[in-house]
Amino acid sequence: MAVKTAGSALPSDFFTPHPRRAKGKERAAPGRDCPDVTAFSCATPPPCTGAKRASSIRSNVSRLRARRLSTRKTMHAPTREPLPPIEPFARSLLMAQCRHASSLPEPAAASGSSTPAWQVHRWHQSIRDYSSGRTSDLEEAWRAFEGLCRADGCESLEVHDMLDFASRIVAAATDRHLDTVLPETLRELGGMVLGITRSLSPRLADGSLLPDRLRNRCLMVSAAAMEGTIDAATEGLDELLVTPADDINVRPRQHVAEVLTVYVTALYIHQSAQSVLEFLLRSWPSLAPYLSRAQNIHVPEEAWAQVQKLRRRLADILVRVEQPTLILAELEKALTPFQQQRFGEYLIGVFRRMGEALIAFDVLEAVRTVRVPLSPSTLLDVVKALVRDDLFGQANDLFASSSKYITKDKDFDAYQEAGLYLFAHQGDVPRAQQYYGRLVQRQAVNASHTALMLHAHAVNGDTRRVAELFYHFFPPIASSQQVQPPSIYHYTAVILAYAKKGDLLGMNTWLASMGKAGIPPDAHVYNIILKSFAQRGDLSLIADLMDRMRTQGILPSRHSYTTILAVFAERHDVLAAEDIYKKALKDGIIPDRKMISALMDVYVQSGEWRGVVRTFDYLKASIRRGVRLSIEVYNTLLKAYVLIGAPFRVVANLFQKIEETGLRPDAHSFSLLIQSACDSGLMHIAKDLLEELDKLATEGTTHVRLNVYVLTIMMGGWLRIGERARARRAYNRMRMLGIQPSAITYAAIVKEYATDKSNAGLQIAQEFVRNLASPEATEQTWMETSSSREDALNTLFAPLLSAYARRRRPDAVEGLVAQIEEAGGAHTLGTLTQLLDVYRRTDNGEAVRKLWPRIYEKAVQHSQANALLTDLDREDTHDVRGLGLTLCIPLSIYVDAMSSAGFHDDVARTWLQLQKARLSFDSHNWNHLAVALVRAGQPERAFQVVEKVIIPARRRLVSQVTAQRDRNPDSPVVERSADASSLSVEEEEAFIDGMISEGDLPDGETLDTQSYLSPLRDRRTWEVKTATRKGGEDLESHPNDFAHGLYILHQVAPSWHEWKPHTLLLVMLQDVMRHLSRGRVIQPVRPVGAGPEMFPSMKELRERRARAAQILRNIRQTCPNTLRVLERISMKHKSVRVRAIEKRIQRDGAIHY
């Protein structure tokens, strides 16, 4: 391989010191502007060169940061000649760098006025303080150096002081995080180092110690690299690296490690991480002693500190390489077999230690593909790393294949330990006991092994067995003499068991036992408890735990915040998720890929497509910062495409592009692809994909296996198109493979029968549910995949509750709610909402009134996000802003039912209560409120709702979705602006037309006129049709932009189209205008049993006509946009739907006058 040039060819005297030439940009001619070093006397050494004035240093050093990727790559062939003698020590560095003129003054003449001794001493002290690290003010130290240059050409400064000063400046760049290093500042610092080394070079020409001359040479190479003269630095570094190790004593080896550190830093900043990886492969024989842990170099601790720094910096850079496996194809050409093994093991170890287990696994497989052997310890270390990332499919396959490499007795115990570690974390107790037993036979059991056995049972939530084993391993002191007390790992395993079971009392009991044993819980213990609370969705308990952690001095970690974000994803709570993300930043948390991906998933689950695109763009731009795009990130993006209803061809192309990046699709990826095919009605393609997946799994070419999720998707797809026989075959296949159906599987079956046209199907579904949920049922393993028993029961009963509610069967719904309680479930917002809906459908306003307080109380318990967002005393005021759809749906049902029943004051009080509680009302809520205001006899306020809320909200959303996409956002959080951009006349016309268009989206669920037998009952199927019709070819017009299709789709997505007046409301407002124009005042709907209304007198009729005329004038003056919408809809031909709504209004008596 060869290095691509970054500058001119190297002159022959690269390392020979020269004085600076006259200031200017022109390149000097050899031998003319750069005289020989002998032209200067020892009393007047050459002035310092290569730096700008110190006044610009402070601002630049304080804001070091990385620039964008460069396309240049390092491909220079190394020089393999012995180290040349020091006397002719290369003469070309000046030729490569002389364009950097010094701004320093010439040194003072010998006959000039001398500098006071105290001033010289102060300058010396300033430089030494900075060099030793006692101060960090580079600006002051550099001014002192400038002063010494003026005074005596730095002759009074010792050689080692100048070398230390230059080394400290180099460290100013290499000590900083990569993301804070600016290329401009790196060049400035390199110029300063170059100036020092040039001032020093004449004093090292003859009779100097070899280490000092070598150190100066290292600094000159560092300066060249920092200034971006990569060719010159590469050649100088190659000469240093080929020096035999015996020729370099301990301390110079430290300086070589120092120059390596700055070289790879500069190579990354000025070029790319890929260039660093190529350099690493090219120079591996020389770098191996510094990097390979298998080659122990015996150096003192002082040198090891710099070697460790080099290793950390290289790891930080290598983890930023986008496709590190590609370079492994060059292994055989570049290295010997032994070197290939060491290089491969080094790369695997880097990615493993940096938390990139999947990349380490990919590198491992790539190394094995080119037939490079790897040590058993490397294989087993990767197995454990995969387990820590819950990548059990890859871990199982790698562990199974590693058994043939266990040939030495010392590797046997490590193999058994890895097997115990692997199967314990999967909860596979029998196999964990098998490997534990072998360790017992070999008398190789230690405390970590007993903790793993506890962990194996804990994963399954088997608290009884975990407690028994704990007391077996650590019997009470009274009954047996205890050799070794339990450690925090043993207590953690027991607490995990109770957390899995959701037993709060048990967790508190064992936490108390830990305290009595003098073992305080650490962050890992708290994270286990936090995850348990997250599975319950109890934010109040999470907030209490976070407070307890802070009280004990344990700050929440990235893992803690990632867990909380996952809770908000389940709750579709975008606002709270954004607030908690910002709070994490405020607490000093630096988000990693998992945390940012969790925020992205919140946007996906909530249908905030703009946020999905922005977060993905942020992650894509963060590759330079070391945040790698993993398969989990792409799966989240793929999930967004599926949920928004992208056509199958778009999802399939994205799936293929993911494979082209070098990432391997996992089970989730395949499930989403098959889901997209099912949603598009392409069941034959979904079937072929499933068979292909099964074939790949059987052949062992993929680590993906058929699971309950993908088979449930297939079963649901067949049920959706009425193919019950094929759905049954999919179900039977699941059982034949030993895969336990989940609550979602059974819910799909229940939904199909519950929506059957005949009541017989409904009876079958009810009997099926009763048998599954019966407390007498012997096996209820179908609940294990759900987060809790309550969640499993709610998932199972939801289709049946909805079916009976639509059939207006309150007795049946109440009976099902009772069954849920008997089966061990509890009332949730979902079940109470179904009960509320059936009361509404049966016009039971009193039952709705009595049930609502229970719903509101449950909502308050459900929403405790404000407790997480403040470190202050928690407010007494309820905060339900993050409930979103959870409370907005029952609120719409409540408003509709209460206004129809004539309870208008209740509607007003409830709306005000929720407004104070900061609920984010959705479009359906505002539409229902407008209808309720008409029913309450307040049509003017109903018009105001449309004019001041619905239309402006739609205008804001139109402005947001059509805004220019920021491809390099500085934050993944969506910027929310309350201002709407102005629209042109044409845009305004299109805007008005958009609010009256029919067919884009059915009205709110509680006001729609479609029956439960509607073929559009599966929302995603309809969304796929809409996206296919509206997206067009532009969805795939940018093949290299993974998020482009989503960006286009979110502009036509139904989410923002919901913000428009419902057809029912528009028809009702038209009717209101007709009544008002005829002098009729809209009267409120009266409650049932209120008695007949007295016929108005002539005087009252005249007053009503006057009031109607005034209301009409007010509406015309204050609601012009709403009237334009009504005018436009009146000009259109009435559709069948509009006529049906008009008849419904007349039938229900929604408007009284």
Buried (B, 14 or more C-beta within 10 A) or exposed (E): BEBBBBBEEBBEBBBBBBBBBEEEEEEBEBEEBBEEBEEBEEEBBBBBBBBBEBEBBBEBBEEBBBEEBBEBBBBBEBEEEEBEEBEEBBBBBBBBBBBBBBBBEEBBEEEEEEBEEEBBEEBBEBBBBBBEEEBEEBBBBBBBBBBBBBBBBBBBBEBEBBBBBBBBBBBBBBEBEBBBBBBEBBBBBBBBBBBBBBBBBBBBBEEBEEBBBBBBBBBBBBBBBBBBBBBBBBBBBBBBBBBEEEEBBEBBBBBBBBBBBBBBBBBBBBBBBBBBBBBBBBBBBBBBBBBBEBEEBEBEEEBBEBBEBBBEBBBBBBBBBBEBBEBBEBBEEBBEEEBBBBBBBBBBBBBBBBBBBBBBBBBBBBBBEEEBBBBBBBBBBBBBBBBEBEBBBBBBBBBEEBEEBBEEEEBBBBBBBBBBBBBBBBBBBEBBBBBBEBBEEEEBBEBEBBBBBBBBBBBBBBBEBBBEBBEEBBEEEEEEEEEEEBBBBBBBBBBBBBBBBBBBEBBEEBBEBBEEBEBEBEBBBBBBBBBBBBBBBBBBBBBBBBBEBEEEEBEBBBBBBBBBBBBBBBBBBBBBBBBBBEBBEEEEBEBBBBBBBBBBBBBBBBBBBBBBBBBBBBBBBBBBBBBBBBBBBBBBBBBBBBBBBBBBBBBBBBBEBBEEEBBBBBBBBBBBBBBBBBBBBBBEBBBEBBEEBBEBBEEEEBBBBBBBBBBBBBBBBBBBEEBBEBBBBBBEBBEEEEBBBBBBBBBBBBBBBBBBEEEEBBEBBBEBBBEBBEEEEEEBEBBEBBBBBBBBBBBBBBBBBBBBBBBBBBEBBBEBBEBBEEBBBEBBBBBBBBBBBBBBBBBBBEBBBEBBEBBBEBBBEBBBBBBBBEEEEBEEEBBBBBBBBBBBBBBBBBBBBBBBBBBBEBBBEBBEEBEEBBBBBBBBBBBBBBBBBBBBBBBBBBBBBBBBBBBBBBBBBBBBBEEEEEBEBEBBBBEEEEEBEEBEEEBBEEBBEBBBEEEEBBBBEBBBEEEEEEEEBBBBBBBBBBBBEBBEEBBBEEEEBBBBBBBBBBBBBBBBBBBBBBBBBBBBBBBBBEBBEEBBBBBBBBBEEEEEEEEEEEEEBEEBBEEBBEBBEBBEEBBEBBBBBBEBBEEEEEEEBBEBBBEBBEEEEBBBB
